[in-house]
Amino acid sequence: MNVLRITEIFHSIQGESTHAGQPCVFIRLTGCPLRCDWCDTEYAFYGGSEWSLDAIIEKVRAYDCRLVEVTGGEPLVQPACTTLLARLCDEGFGVLLETSGALDTAPVDPRVSIILDVKCPGSGMTDRTHWPNIERLRPQDEAKFVLKDRADYEWAKEVIERHGMTRRCTVLFSPVFGTLDPRQLAEWVLADRLLVRYQLQIHKYIWAPDMKGV
């Protein structure tokens, strides 16, 4: 429980969520049980190296940045992830967890802000969704829908309405990079007067879209 397999730890500009634009330290854990059609981090499925929790904390401290995101892959696939999250909170960091939503978020420290990726049909992974996670969303959390096409958009609208999600937390809509025209998605959101936050992955505009460690 004191060791995690890590793909990379790096300091960058947060590219998504309500924290977009802020400097952030990213801890990318290795491994994921999902295989989304549009995944942009397949390099995190395998490999990585083992780090003790103490070594991870020391590395994060060295960046002198108070915002930290634990991501993957799917970070919750490693049991020690929840221990790391709690320790980061104890250190006084603002802690974000980006998760696919396929695994139970109940064990996560309540001080952590969860960014829950709700898998649309275009991902091919909708059937892996752990739906009780949505009922646990709080105002400090965010729900992210990555949309591949109009069918994904209509599906996301129905899910948001059924679960009253915009009353629970911030809801993020993002186009699959290089697949769905960003302007098209913006026009759909405006036409339907949706109470969602539209976002682009700004790190893919600052650096090359396939660049690692940013």
C-alpha positions in Angstrom: 0.0 0.0 0.0 3.1 2.3 0.0 4.1 1.8 -3.6 2.5 3.0 -6.8 3.4 2.4 -10.5 3.9 5.8 -12.1 4.2 6.7 -15.8 5.3 10.3 -15.2 5.2 13.2 -12.8 5.4 16.6 -14.4 4.7 20.3 -13.9 2.5 21.9 -16.6 -0.5 24.2 -17.3 -3.8 22.6 -16.4 -5.5 22.1 -19.7 -9.0 21.2 -18.6 -11.7 21.7 -16.0 -12.5 24.9 -14.0 -8.8 25.0 -13.1 -7.7 25.4 -16.7 -4.8 27.8 -17.2 -3.4 27.2 -13.7 0.1 25.7 -13.1 -0.4 22.2 -11.8 1.7 19.1 -10.9 0.4 16.0 -12.6 1.0 12.5 -11.2 0.1 10.0 -14.0 -0.4 6.5 -12.7 0.1 3.5 -14.9 -2.7 1.1 -16.0 -6.3 1.3 -17.1 -9.0 -1.4 -17.5 -10.7 0.7 -20.2 -9.9 1.1 -23.9 -11.7 4.3 -25.0 -11.9 4.8 -28.8 -10.4 8.3 -28.6 -7.9 7.7 -25.8 -4.9 10.1 -25.9 -2.8 8.4 -23.2 -2.4 4.8 -24.4 1.3 5.1 -23.4 0.1 4.9 -19.7 -1.5 1.5 -20.1 1.8 -0.4 -19.5 5.3 0.1 -18.2 6.0 2.9 -15.7 8.2 2.5 -12.6 7.5 1.8 -8.9 7.6 4.8 -6.6 7.2 4.9 -2.9 4.6 7.4 -1.6 7.4 9.3 0.2 9.3 9.7 -3.1 6.2 10.9 -4.9 5.4 13.5 -2.2 9.1 14.7 -2.3 9.0 15.1 -6.1 5.7 17.0 -5.9 7.0 19.3 -3.2 10.1 20.2 -5.3 7.9 21.9 -7.9 6.6 24.5 -5.4 3.1 24.3 -6.9 0.0 24.0 -4.7 -2.3 22.4 -7.2 -1.9 18.6 -7.9 -3.8 16.3 -10.2 -3.7 12.5 -9.9 -4.6 11.0 -13.3 -3.9 8.0 -15.5 -4.6 5.7 -17.1 -7.2 5.0 -14.4 -5.6 6.0 -11.1 -8.1 4.1 -8.9 -7.1 0.8 -10.4 -4.1 0.9 -8.0 -5.3 0.5 -4.3 -2.6 2.8 -2.9 -4.0 5.7 -5.0 -6.5 6.6 -2.2 -3.6 6.7 0.3 -1.6 9.0 -1.9 -4.6 11.3 -2.3 -5.1 11.5 1.4 -1.4 12.3 2.0 -1.4 15.0 -0.6 -4.4 16.6 1.2 -2.6 16.3 4.5 0.3 18.2 2.9 -2.0 21.1 2.2 -2.2 20.7 -1.6 -5.3 21.4 -3.6 -5.9 17.9 -4.9 -7.8 16.8 -8.1 -8.5 13.2 -9.1 -9.3 12.6 -12.8 -11.1 9.2 -13.1 -12.9 7.3 -15.8 -15.9 6.7 -13.5 -15.5 2.9 -14.0 -14.4 2.3 -10.4 -16.1 3.2 -7.1 -15.1 6.7 -5.9 -16.5 6.1 -2.4 -13.1 5.4 -0.8 -11.6 8.7 -2.0 -10.8 11.3 0.7 -13.6 13.9 0.8 -11.1 16.7 0.6 -10.3 15.6 -3.0 -12.1 17.3 -5.9 -13.2 14.6 -8.3 -13.3 15.1 -12.1 -15.5 12.3 -13.2 -15.3 11.3 -16.9 -18.8 10.1 -17.9 -18.1 7.8 -20.9 -20.3 8.6 -23.9 -21.3 5.9 -26.4 -18.6 7.1 -28.8 -15.9 6.0 -26.4 -17.1 2.4 -26.6 -16.9 2.2 -22.8 -20.4 3.4 -21.6 -21.2 0.0 -20.2 -18.2 0.2 -17.8 -19.7 3.2 -16.0 -20.2 2.9 -12.3 -23.4 4.9 -12.1 -23.5 5.4 -8.3 -20.5 7.7 -8.7 -22.8 10.3 -10.3 -25.1 10.3 -7.3 -22.1 11.1 -5.1 -21.0 14.2 -7.0 -20.7 17.3 -4.9 -20.4 21.1 -5.7 -16.6 20.8 -5.5 -16.5 18.0 -8.1 -16.9 18.1 -11.9 -18.4 15.8 -14.5 -16.8 15.7 -17.9 -18.4 14.5 -21.1 -16.0 14.0 -24.0 -18.1 14.1 -27.1 -17.3 12.5 -30.4 -20.5 13.4 -32.4 -24.1 14.5 -32.3 -25.2 11.1 -30.9 -22.8 11.6 -27.9 -24.2 15.1 -27.4 -27.8 13.9 -27.3 -26.9 11.1 -25.0 -25.1 13.4 -22.6 -28.0 15.8 -22.5 -30.3 12.9 -21.5 -27.9 11.7 -18.8 -27.5 15.3 -17.4 -31.3 15.7 -17.2 -32.0 12.3 -15.7 -29.5 12.7 -12.9 -30.0 16.5 -12.3 -26.2 16.9 -12.8 -26.1 20.6 -13.3 -27.6 21.0 -9.9 -25.0 18.8 -8.3 -21.7 20.1 -9.8 -20.0 21.8 -12.8 -20.6 19.8 -16.0 -17.9 20.0 -18.7 -18.5 19.4 -22.4 -15.4 18.8 -24.5 -15.0 17.8 -28.2 -12.8 14.8 -29.0 -9.7 16.5 -30.3 -9.4 16.3 -34.1 -12.7 14.5 -34.5 -15.6 16.9 -33.5 -15.4 20.5 -34.8 -15.1 22.7 -31.7 -17.3 25.3 -33.3 -20.0 22.8 -34.0 -20.2 21.7 -30.3 -20.3 25.3 -29.2 -23.2 26.0 -31.5 -25.1 23.0 -30.2 -24.6 24.1 -26.6 -25.7 27.6 -27.3 -28.8 26.5 -29.3 -30.0 24.3 -26.5 -29.1 26.9 -23.7 -27.3 24.2 -21.8 -26.0 25.1 -18.4 -22.6 23.4 -19.0 -19.0 24.7 -19.2 -17.6 24.3 -22.7 -13.9 23.5 -22.7 -11.0 22.7 -25.1 -7.8 20.9 -24.1 -5.6 24.0 -24.1 -2.4 22.0 -23.5 -2.9 20.5 -27.0 -2.8 24.0 -28.4 0.2 25.1 -26.4 2.3 22.0 -27.2 2.1 19.3 -29.9 -1.1 17.2 -29.3 0.8 14.0 -28.9 3.6 15.4 -26.6 4.1 13.7 -23.3 4.8 15.3 -20.0 2.8 18.4 -20.6 
